């Protein structure tokens, strides 16, 4: 017998004997419709190649994208995701955990202030001079990094977090301390501008928390201890890794 699809002779054992195999049987049934099938496939491929113009929601620039694409680039997509409230909340919590572990950022001056055989982590010259000021002007019983995370709002409806710097106990009272610079260049970057903008809200949050816990809020600046601030050099007094637990 001869296959009606490929014309090859065969024994006729497959099916009714019209075709030599299942492949020929299936392809024969669509042969009459092949032209219309090819046309539909071509139209589909052509529509996929049609340029799609969109506006990026992050940078507001028009771009040529594909179906389902939202942003013009990976960087804009990352910025868009990072601006989502749930993502900001997650990042804020992660940052607070890192700060408690001593990871305050690569630009900070890492040094350790010696106090009663202990080494207290400082992330800046300002923090180092703060501890020195308290030890000089008060009968300090204990001092260490603060652990209570505070919430503040700068007026945009977003509740943010920050961790005060120190909790210092003296013979008469306990201070919750935040160190903030009041020395800025005439031209500030956006990061420095944000640093200045958030100070009033952070100070209010510090005072509110201190009142609720019976603590004394203390806002430490360069002017508080300016003479020592400009003369001290915490770069010269870092504590070695093996000596951080105990400083003589």
N, C-alpha and C positions, 0 to 999 in steps of 0.2 A: 504494500500500500504506500501511497505518497502523501506526505504531510501537506495539508492545505495552506499552511503558513510558510514553511521554509522550503517545501518541495523535495525534501529528502525522503528516500524510501525507508520504510520501517515495517516491523512485523505486525503492527496493529494491536499490540497487547495493551496500549494505553487507552482508556476510555472507550469511545465508540469506534476508534480507529481513524478518525478524521485528522488527528494530530499525533505527532511523535512524542510530545511531552507536555507537562503542565505549563511550561513557559510559553510554548507556542500557542497553547489553547488560550491563555490569558491575554497575550498580546494581540491575537487575532480579533478578540472581541472589542478591542479599542481602536483597531485600525481605521474603521470608518469614522471614528470621532477624533482621530489624531489631529486634524487640522484645527478644530475648535479648541482642543486641549492645548495645543501649542500657542494659540492666540491668547488664551487666558493666562498662560504662564508668562508670555512676553509682556502683556499689559501689567501684570503684577510686578515684574522686575523693573519695568519702566517707571511705575509709580514710586518704587522704592528709591530710584535715582533722582526723582524730582526734588530740587532744593527746598528745604524747609527753613524759613527764617523766623527767629524767635528773639525775644529780649531777655537778657540775663537778669534775674531778680536781684543779684548781688551787686553787679557793677553797672547795671542799666544800659549795657551796650548791646546793639543788635549783632547777632551772629547766625551763621548757617549751621544748623545742627541736624540731628537725626530724630526719628520718632522716639518719644519717651525721654529725650535729653532735656534737662531743665536749665543747667548753667552752661556758660561758654567754655569753662575750663575746670580742671581738677581743683585748682586753688580757690576759685569762686565757689565751687561746690563745698569745699571744706569750710570756707567762711560762712556759708549759708547754714550748714549743719551746726557749726559752732555757735551760731546766734540763736538756735532753738532753746527755749526756756529749760526743757528737760536736760539738754546737753550742758548748758551753763551750770545747772544745779549739780550735775555729776562732776564737772570739772572743778567747781568750787569746793566740793567735799574732798576731792583728790588733792587739791592744793593745800587745804588745811592739814590733811594727813602728812603731806610732805614737809610742811613747815614744822610740824611737831617732831618730825624725824631729823630736823636740822637742814633740810634742803630748801634754802631760801632764794636760790637763784645764782647764776654763774657770775653776776656782776658784783655780788656782795663781798665785803672784806671778811673773810673767815678768821676769827681769832677766839681766844678763850681767856676769860677773866678769872684770875685765881682768887678764891674766897674760902677761907677756913678749910684749907686742904682739898677743896673741890674746884673743878674747872667748869665755869658757866659759859656756855656758847654765846658768842656775839657775832652778829652778821654785818656789823658796820662799826666805823669809828664812833658814831653817835651812841650806839648801844654800849660800847666799851666805856665811854666817858660818863654815861648815865650811871652805870654801876659804881664807878669811882666816886661820883658826886654823892650818891647815897651813902657809901661807906665813909666818906669824909664828913658829911653833915648830919648823920644819924647814927644811933646805936643799933646797927643792923643785927638782927637775930638770924635771919635766913633770907636767901634770895634765890630765885630760879626762874626758868621760863614759864610764862603763863600757859594755862591749859584750856581755859574756857573760851570757846569760839563765840563771838558776838555777831549780831545781825545789824545791818544798817541800810538806809535807803537814800540815794542822792536825788530823788525826785522824779525818776523815770519809771517808777512803779515796780522796779526789780529789787528784790531783797537780796543783798549781798552779804558775804561773810568776811570777817577778818579776825585775826588772833592777836590780842595785845602782846606786848613784848615780855614784860616781867611781872611777877608778883613778889613784892619785897615786904618782909615783916620786920618791924622795929619793936623796941620795947613798949611803945605807946600805941601804935596803929599798924595796919597792914595796907600797903599801897598796891594798886593795880596800875601799871605804868605802860604808857605808849610813847615811843620815841619817834618824833617827826621832825624832819629838817625844816628850818625856816630860812634857809639860804639857797636862793635860786638865781640862775643867770637871767639876763634880760630877755633872751630868746629861749623859750622852752620847747622841748619836743612834745608830741602828743602824750607820751607816757608821763612826762613830768607834769604836764597840764592836768592829767587825770589824778596824779598824786596830790596836787594842790586842791583840786575840786572836791575830792572825797574827804579831806581833813575835817571840815565842820561836822559832817554826818558821823564820822568815826568818833570824834570827840564827844558828841552827844550820846552815842551808844555806850561809850566808856563810862560816862557819868551816870547814865541810867542804870547800867549793870552794877556799878559801885554802890549806888544808893540802895539797890535791892538786896545787896549782899553785906552791907555794913562795912564797905571798904572805902579807902580814900583814893579818888582818881588823881592821877598825876600825868600831866602832858609835858614831856621832856623835850626841849629843843636845843639847838646850838647855843642860843643866848643864855640858857640856864647855867651852862658851865663852859662858856666860850673860851676862857683862857686855857683851860686844860684841854678842851676839844682841839684847838689849833696846835697845841704843843705835844699831845700824846701821839704815839705812833704804834698802833696795834699790829702793824706789819712786823714789827721787831719783837713782838712777844707772843707769837703763836705757840701753842703747846703741842708737843710731838704726839703722834698717835698713841704711843705706849704710855704717855704721861697724863692723858686727859682725865682719867678716873681720879687721880690724886695729884695735887700740885702743892709743893712745899713752899 
